[in-house]
Amino acid sequence: MTKQVRILVSGRVQGVYFRAFTQKEAKKHKLSGFAKNLPDGRVEVIAAGPKEAVEKLIRWCHKGPITARVDHIETEELTGIDIPAGFEIR
C-alpha cells in the first residue's frame, strides 16, 4: 500500500543539513518526494512510498539529525498528488 504525506518540521532545522539528512533517510527507504526550507523557519517534507517506509521517515523526522533540534512536527496525509520518482532537496 502506498502512502503520501506532508511533514512540517519546526525547531532548529534550517542551516543544520536537515534536508540533506532527510534525503539520505528517504533514499534509504526508497521514497519519492522532496524536502525544502520554508520562509517561517520550518522544513517541509513531501514523501511517498510504501506505508511502512513512510512511517519510518515520519519517526525519523521527530528526531532528525544530531545537528538539528526538532521541537514539533505536523503530518498531513495527501492523496492523488503526482510525486516524481526520486527524492530531492529544493
N, CA, C and O atoms as CSV, one atom per row, in Angstrom:
chain,resi,resn,atom,element,x,y,z
A,1,MET,N,N,0.841,-1.185,0.000
A,1,MET,CA,C,0.000,0.000,0.000
A,1,MET,C,C,0.882,1.244,0.000
A,1,MET,O,O,1.833,1.334,0.776
A,2,THR,N,N,0.569,2.195,-0.865
A,2,THR,CA,C,1.337,3.423,-0.975
A,2,THR,C,C,0.709,4.511,-0.111
A,2,THR,O,O,-0.512,4.609,0.012
A,3,LYS,N,N,1.574,5.320,0.481
A,3,LYS,CA,C,1.127,6.421,1.333
A,3,LYS,C,C,1.849,7.684,0.901
A,3,LYS,O,O,3.019,7.640,0.521
A,4,GLN,N,N,1.143,8.822,0.960
A,4,GLN,CA,C,1.724,10.129,0.668
A,4,GLN,C,C,1.484,11.023,1.875
A,4,GLN,O,O,0.379,11.061,2.418
A,5,VAL,N,N,2.522,11.744,2.295
A,5,VAL,CA,C,2.380,12.638,3.447
A,5,VAL,C,C,3.102,13.958,3.224
A,5,VAL,O,O,4.035,14.063,2.428
A,6,ARG,N,N,2.637,14.949,3.951
A,6,ARG,CA,C,3.324,16.227,4.078
A,6,ARG,C,C,3.725,16.329,5.536
A,6,ARG,O,O,2.886,16.183,6.425
A,7,ILE,N,N,5.002,16.578,5.787
A,7,ILE,CA,C,5.527,16.698,7.144
A,7,ILE,C,C,6.102,18.102,7.296
A,7,ILE,O,O,6.940,18.527,6.501
A,8,LEU,N,N,5.652,18.811,8.310
A,8,LEU,CA,C,6.203,20.132,8.623
A,8,LEU,C,C,7.001,20.008,9.910
A,8,LEU,O,O,6.466,19.610,10.944
A,9,VAL,N,N,8.280,20.348,9.844
A,9,VAL,CA,C,9.179,20.168,10.977
A,9,VAL,C,C,9.596,21.538,11.511
A,9,VAL,O,O,10.110,22.374,10.768
A,10,SER,N,N,9.367,21.757,12.809
A,10,SER,CA,C,9.709,23.027,13.463
A,10,SER,C,C,10.855,22.819,14.436
A,10,SER,O,O,11.058,21.720,14.952
A,11,GLY,N,N,11.598,23.883,14.678
A,11,GLY,CA,C,12.726,23.851,15.606
A,11,GLY,C,C,13.939,24.468,14.938
A,11,GLY,O,O,13.814,25.341,14.079
A,12,ARG,N,N,15.111,24.007,15.339
A,12,ARG,CA,C,16.353,24.459,14.683
A,12,ARG,C,C,16.627,23.450,13.572
A,12,ARG,O,O,17.391,22.500,13.741
A,13,VAL,N,N,15.974,23.688,12.422
A,13,VAL,CA,C,16.020,22.711,11.339
A,13,VAL,C,C,16.536,23.290,10.023
A,13,VAL,O,O,16.676,22.562,9.040
A,14,GLN,N,N,16.818,24.591,9.999
A,14,GLN,CA,C,17.420,25.187,8.805
A,14,GLN,C,C,18.872,25.531,9.112
A,14,GLN,O,O,19.206,25.982,10.208
A,15,GLY,N,N,19.729,25.305,8.113
A,15,GLY,CA,C,21.152,25.593,8.289
A,15,GLY,C,C,21.891,24.525,9.077
A,15,GLY,O,O,23.021,24.741,9.515
A,16,VAL,N,N,21.252,23.365,9.259
A,16,VAL,CA,C,21.882,22.275,10.024
A,16,VAL,C,C,21.860,20.954,9.231
A,16,VAL,O,O,21.974,19.872,9.807
A,17,TYR,N,N,21.714,21.064,7.910
A,17,TYR,CA,C,21.722,19.909,6.999
A,17,TYR,C,C,20.520,18.984,7.185
A,17,TYR,O,O,20.581,17.805,6.838
A,18,PHE,N,N,19.422,19.521,7.734
A,18,PHE,CA,C,18.226,18.689,7.936
A,18,PHE,C,C,17.732,18.123,6.606
A,18,PHE,O,O,17.399,16.941,6.521
A,19,ARG,N,N,17.684,18.962,5.566
A,19,ARG,CA,C,17.181,18.487,4.270
A,19,ARG,C,C,18.081,17.400,3.685
A,19,ARG,O,O,17.582,16.417,3.137
A,20,ALA,N,N,19.386,17.561,3.792
A,20,ALA,CA,C,20.312,16.564,3.244
A,20,ALA,C,C,20.184,15.228,3.973
A,20,ALA,O,O,20.173,14.167,3.349
A,21,PHE,N,N,20.087,15.292,5.298
A,21,PHE,CA,C,19.920,14.058,6.056
A,21,PHE,C,C,18.562,13.419,5.784
A,21,PHE,O,O,18.442,12.194,5.772
A,22,THR,N,N,17.537,14.245,5.565
A,22,THR,CA,C,16.212,13.724,5.232
A,22,THR,C,C,16.263,13.021,3.881
A,22,THR,O,O,15.681,11.950,3.710
A,23,GLN,N,N,16.956,13.622,2.931
A,23,GLN,CA,C,17.107,12.999,1.613
A,23,GLN,C,C,17.791,11.639,1.737
A,23,GLN,O,O,17.355,10.662,1.129
A,24,LYS,N,N,18.841,11.581,2.511
A,24,LYS,CA,C,19.565,10.313,2.709
A,24,LYS,C,C,18.648,9.259,3.327
A,24,LYS,O,O,18.641,8.107,2.894
A,25,GLU,N,N,17.877,9.655,4.338
A,25,GLU,CA,C,16.959,8.727,5.006
A,25,GLU,C,C,15.857,8.276,4.044
A,25,GLU,O,O,15.504,7.098,4.024
A,26,ALA,N,N,15.320,9.187,3.260
A,26,ALA,CA,C,14.261,8.851,2.305
A,26,ALA,C,C,14.774,7.903,1.228
A,26,ALA,O,O,14.092,6.946,0.861
A,27,LYS,N,N,15.966,8.167,0.727
A,27,LYS,CA,C,16.539,7.284,-0.297
A,27,LYS,C,C,16.808,5.893,0.267
A,27,LYS,O,O,16.658,4.892,-0.434
A,28,LYS,N,N,17.203,5.835,1.522
A,28,LYS,CA,C,17.446,4.544,2.176
A,28,LYS,C,C,16.183,3.689,2.148
A,28,LYS,O,O,16.255,2.466,2.025
A,29,HIS,N,N,15.042,4.333,2.260
A,29,HIS,CA,C,13.756,3.619,2.285
A,29,HIS,C,C,13.047,3.648,0.932
A,29,HIS,O,O,11.884,3.258,0.825
A,30,LYS,N,N,13.763,4.117,-0.113
A,30,LYS,CA,C,13.253,4.155,-1.484
A,30,LYS,C,C,11.964,4.969,-1.612
A,30,LYS,O,O,11.018,4.561,-2.287
A,31,LEU,N,N,11.949,6.132,-0.949
A,31,LEU,CA,C,10.805,7.027,-1.006
A,31,LEU,C,C,11.010,8.093,-2.072
A,31,LEU,O,O,12.144,8.428,-2.414
A,32,SER,N,N,9.927,8.615,-2.588
A,32,SER,CA,C,9.954,9.726,-3.528
A,32,SER,C,C,9.488,10.981,-2.814
A,32,SER,O,O,8.793,10.906,-1.801
A,33,GLY,N,N,9.876,12.146,-3.351
A,33,GLY,CA,C,9.411,13.398,-2.790
A,33,GLY,C,C,10.504,14.439,-2.727
A,33,GLY,O,O,11.434,14.441,-3.534
A,34,PHE,N,N,10.377,15.336,-1.742
A,34,PHE,CA,C,11.352,16.415,-1.601
A,34,PHE,C,C,11.321,16.984,-0.189
A,34,PHE,O,O,10.390,16.753,0.583
A,35,ALA,N,N,12.369,17.733,0.118
A,35,ALA,CA,C,12.446,18.493,1.369
A,35,ALA,C,C,12.849,19.907,0.997
A,35,ALA,O,O,13.753,20.111,0.186
A,36,LYS,N,N,12.168,20.897,1.598
A,36,LYS,CA,C,12.523,22.282,1.301
A,36,LYS,C,C,12.347,23.158,2.531
A,36,LYS,O,O,11.516,22.885,3.396
A,37,ASN,N,N,13.150,24.219,2.591
A,37,ASN,CA,C,13.031,25.211,3.651
A,37,ASN,C,C,11.828,26.094,3.372
A,37,ASN,O,O,11.555,26.434,2.221
A,38,LEU,N,N,11.109,26.467,4.424
A,38,LEU,CA,C,10.012,27.413,4.317
A,38,LEU,C,C,10.445,28.759,4.889
A,38,LEU,O,O,11.325,28.805,5.750
A,39,PRO,N,N,9.846,29.850,4.430
A,39,PRO,CA,C,10.233,31.179,4.915
A,39,PRO,C,C,10.066,31.361,6.426
A,39,PRO,O,O,10.740,32.204,7.017
A,40,ASP,N,N,9.180,30.587,7.060
A,40,ASP,CA,C,8.933,30.739,8.501
A,40,ASP,C,C,9.909,29.953,9.372
A,40,ASP,O,O,9.750,29.916,10.592
A,41,GLY,N,N,10.928,29.318,8.757
A,41,GLY,CA,C,11.947,28.598,9.524
A,41,GLY,C,C,11.718,27.104,9.632
A,41,GLY,O,O,12.569,26.380,10.150
A,42,ARG,N,N,10.575,26.633,9.149
A,42,ARG,CA,C,10.309,25.191,9.176
A,42,ARG,C,C,10.861,24.524,7.924
A,42,ARG,O,O,11.236,25.188,6.958
A,43,VAL,N,N,10.902,23.194,7.964
A,43,VAL,CA,C,11.229,22.404,6.783
A,43,VAL,C,C,9.981,21.621,6.404
A,43,VAL,O,O,9.333,21.006,7.251
A,44,GLU,N,N,9.658,21.655,5.117
A,44,GLU,CA,C,8.534,20.883,4.592
A,44,GLU,C,C,9.085,19.652,3.898
A,44,GLU,O,O,10.011,19.741,3.091
A,45,VAL,N,N,8.506,18.502,4.218
A,45,VAL,CA,C,8.890,17.245,3.580
A,45,VAL,C,C,7.641,16.649,2.941
A,45,VAL,O,O,6.620,16.476,3.607
A,46,ILE,N,N,7.721,16.340,1.664
A,46,ILE,CA,C,6.671,15.614,0.964
A,46,ILE,C,C,7.275,14.258,0.633
A,46,ILE,O,O,8.330,14.179,0.004
A,47,ALA,N,N,6.605,13.187,1.058
A,47,ALA,CA,C,7.152,11.848,0.842
A,47,ALA,C,C,6.056,10.894,0.402
A,47,ALA,O,O,4.909,10.991,0.839
A,48,ALA,N,N,6.434,9.968,-0.471
A,48,ALA,CA,C,5.506,8.955,-0.958
A,48,ALA,C,C,6.233,7.636,-1.120
A,48,ALA,O,O,7.398,7.594,-1.516
A,49,GLY,N,N,5.525,6.557,-0.806
A,49,GLY,CA,C,6.094,5.231,-0.954
A,49,GLY,C,C,5.321,4.237,-0.123
A,49,GLY,O,O,4.211,4.524,0.327
A,50,PRO,N,N,5.899,3.068,0.083
A,50,PRO,CA,C,5.232,2.058,0.906
A,50,PRO,C,C,4.920,2.612,2.303
A,50,PRO,O,O,5.721,3.337,2.894
A,51,LYS,N,N,3.758,2.257,2.804
A,51,LYS,CA,C,3.281,2.799,4.080
A,51,LYS,C,C,4.311,2.659,5.203
A,51,LYS,O,O,4.567,3.621,5.927
A,52,GLU,N,N,4.901,1.478,5.355
A,52,GLU,CA,C,5.871,1.256,6.433
A,52,GLU,C,C,7.093,2.155,6.288
A,52,GLU,O,O,7.620,2.655,7.282
A,53,ALA,N,N,7.543,2.359,5.059
A,53,ALA,CA,C,8.710,3.201,4.820
A,53,ALA,C,C,8.397,4.665,5.138
A,53,ALA,O,O,9.229,5.365,5.715
A,54,VAL,N,N,7.211,5.123,4.766
A,54,VAL,CA,C,6.807,6.493,5.079
A,54,VAL,C,C,6.716,6.676,6.589
A,54,VAL,O,O,7.144,7.704,7.112
A,55,GLU,N,N,6.170,5.699,7.288
A,55,GLU,CA,C,6.071,5.772,8.752
A,55,GLU,C,C,7.462,5.843,9.394
A,55,GLU,O,O,7.649,6.535,10.395
A,56,LYS,N,N,8.423,5.137,8.824
A,56,LYS,CA,C,9.800,5.199,9.347
A,56,LYS,C,C,10.376,6.597,9.170
A,56,LYS,O,O,11.060,7.106,10.059
A,57,LEU,N,N,10.102,7.220,8.026
A,57,LEU,CA,C,10.593,8.578,7.806
A,57,LEU,C,C,9.938,9.550,8.785
A,57,LEU,O,O,10.606,10.439,9.313
A,58,ILE,N,N,8.654,9.389,9.027
A,58,ILE,CA,C,7.968,10.260,9.992
A,58,ILE,C,C,8.606,10.114,11.370
A,58,ILE,O,O,8.859,11.116,12.038
A,59,ARG,N,N,8.868,8.894,11.802
A,59,ARG,CA,C,9.514,8.679,13.106
A,59,ARG,C,C,10.902,9.325,13.131
A,59,ARG,O,O,11.295,9.925,14.132
A,60,TRP,N,N,11.634,9.198,12.032
A,60,TRP,CA,C,12.963,9.798,11.959
A,60,TRP,C,C,12.860,11.326,12.076
A,60,TRP,O,O,13.686,11.951,12.742
A,61,CYS,N,N,11.858,11.923,11.438
A,61,CYS,CA,C,11.692,13.381,11.464
A,61,CYS,C,C,11.430,13.905,12.876
A,61,CYS,O,O,11.741,15.059,13.168
A,62,HIS,N,N,10.873,13.089,13.741
A,62,HIS,CA,C,10.655,13.511,15.129
A,62,HIS,C,C,11.984,13.804,15.826
A,62,HIS,O,O,12.054,14.631,16.734
A,63,LYS,N,N,13.028,13.116,15.387
A,63,LYS,CA,C,14.350,13.281,15.995
A,63,LYS,C,C,15.267,14.122,15.107
A,63,LYS,O,O,15.910,15.060,15.578
A,64,GLY,N,N,15.320,13.782,13.827
A,64,GLY,CA,C,16.193,14.473,12.886
A,64,GLY,C,C,17.653,14.129,13.121
A,64,GLY,O,O,17.974,13.265,13.937
A,65,PRO,N,N,18.542,14.816,12.394
A,65,PRO,CA,C,19.979,14.570,12.566
A,65,PRO,C,C,20.475,15.193,13.870
A,65,PRO,O,O,19.797,16.031,14.464
A,66,ILE,N,N,21.634,14.788,14.296
A,66,ILE,CA,C,22.213,15.284,15.549
A,66,ILE,C,C,22.435,16.797,15.520
A,66,ILE,O,O,22.465,17.443,16.567
A,67,THR,N,N,22.589,17.357,14.327
A,67,THR,CA,C,22.829,18.794,14.198
A,67,THR,C,C,21.574,19.635,14.411
A,67,THR,O,O,21.661,20.850,14.588
A,68,ALA,N,N,20.411,18.993,14.393
A,68,ALA,CA,C,19.139,19.713,14.489
A,68,ALA,C,C,18.522,19.588,15.884
A,68,ALA,O,O,18.926,18.760,16.702
A,69,ARG,N,N,17.527,20.447,16.117
A,69,ARG,CA,C,16.687,20.323,17.310
A,69,ARG,C,C,15.243,20.399,16.828
A,69,ARG,O,O,14.764,21.457,16.420
A,70,VAL,N,N,14.565,19.271,16.881
A,70,VAL,CA,C,13.175,19.219,16.432
A,70,VAL,C,C,12.275,19.504,17.630
A,70,VAL,O,O,12.290,18.781,18.626
A,71,ASP,N,N,11.491,20.576,17.511
A,71,ASP,CA,C,10.561,20.940,18.571
A,71,ASP,C,C,9.174,20.354,18.333
A,71,ASP,O,O,8.478,19.987,19.280
A,72,HIS,N,N,8.772,20.267,17.056
A,72,HIS,CA,C,7.410,19.831,16.756
A,72,HIS,C,C,7.327,19.395,15.299
A,72,HIS,O,O,7.995,19.964,14.436
A,73,ILE,N,N,6.503,18.382,15.028
A,73,ILE,CA,C,6.203,18.061,13.636
A,73,ILE,C,C,4.694,17.928,13.469
A,73,ILE,O,O,3.973,17.509,14.375
A,74,GLU,N,N,4.252,18.298,12.287
A,74,GLU,CA,C,2.859,18.128,11.899
A,74,GLU,C,C,2.859,17.233,10.665
A,74,GLU,O,O,3.692,17.393,9.773
A,75,THR,N,N,1.925,16.298,10.622
A,75,THR,CA,C,1.815,15.448,9.438
A,75,THR,C,C,0.410,15.551,8.878
A,75,THR,O,O,-0.572,15.687,9.607
A,76,GLU,N,N,0.351,15.484,7.576
A,76,GLU,CA,C,-0.923,15.529,6.871
A,76,GLU,C,C,-0.873,14.489,5.763
A,76,GLU,O,O,0.048,14.500,4.946
A,77,GLU,N,N,-1.838,13.603,5.727
A,77,GLU,CA,C,-1.879,12.609,4.673
A,77,GLU,C,C,-2.384,13.264,3.397
A,77,GLU,O,O,-3.346,14.031,3.421
A,78,LEU,N,N,-1.734,12.959,2.289
A,78,LEU,CA,C,-2.101,13.500,0.986
A,78,LEU,C,C,-2.668,12.392,0.121
A,78,LEU,O,O,-2.398,11.213,0.349
A,79,THR,N,N,-3.455,12.774,-0.870
A,79,THR,CA,C,-3.967,11.788,-1.829
A,79,THR,C,C,-3.926,12.383,-3.229
A,79,THR,O,O,-4.203,13.565,-3.433
A,80,GLY,N,N,-3.576,11.544,-4.171
A,80,GLY,CA,C,-3.631,11.941,-5.571
A,80,GLY,C,C,-2.611,12.974,-6.014
A,80,GLY,O,O,-2.789,13.595,-7.062
A,81,ILE,N,N,-1.556,13.174,-5.255
A,81,ILE,CA,C,-0.508,14.123,-5.645
A,81,ILE,C,C,0.476,13.403,-6.570
A,81,ILE,O,O,0.898,12.283,-6.280
A,82,ASP,N,N,0.839,14.041,-7.675
A,82,ASP,CA,C,1.808,13.465,-8.601
A,82,ASP,C,C,3.211,13.785,-8.103
A,82,ASP,O,O,3.686,14.913,-8.235
A,83,ILE,N,N,3.863,12.790,-7.535
A,83,ILE,CA,C,5.215,12.965,-6.993
A,83,ILE,C,C,6.174,12.158,-7.854
A,83,ILE,O,O,6.090,10.930,-7.887
A,84,PRO,N,N,7.095,12.840,-8.558
A,84,PRO,CA,C,8.042,12.119,-9.409
A,84,PRO,C,C,8.971,11.223,-8.607
A,84,PRO,O,O,9.199,11.447,-7.419
A,85,ALA,N,N,9.499,10.210,-9.270
A,85,ALA,CA,C,10.425,9.280,-8.624
A,85,ALA,C,C,11.664,10.017,-8.139
A,85,ALA,O,O,12.059,11.032,-8.712
A,86,GLY,N,N,12.269,9.500,-7.081
A,86,GLY,CA,C,13.465,10.103,-6.521
A,86,GLY,C,C,13.112,11.042,-5.392
A,86,GLY,O,O,11.944,11.375,-5.193
A,87,PHE,N,N,14.112,11.466,-4.657
A,87,PHE,CA,C,13.898,12.391,-3.545
A,87,PHE,C,C,14.898,13.511,-3.662
A,87,PHE,O,O,16.106,13.276,-3.674
A,88,GLU,N,N,14.397,14.741,-3.748
A,88,GLU,CA,C,15.296,15.873,-3.988
A,88,GLU,C,C,15.209,16.916,-2.883
A,88,GLU,O,O,14.273,16.947,-2.084
A,89,ILE,N,N,16.220,17.758,-2.877
A,89,ILE,CA,C,16.266,18.916,-1.977
A,89,ILE,C,C,15.886,20.116,-2.834
A,89,ILE,O,O,16.433,20.329,-3.916
A,90,ARG,N,N,14.950,20.884,-2.331
A,90,ARG,CA,C,14.529,22.102,-3.062
A,90,ARG,C,C,14.912,23.330,-2.292
A,90,ARG,O,O,14.645,24.446,-2.738
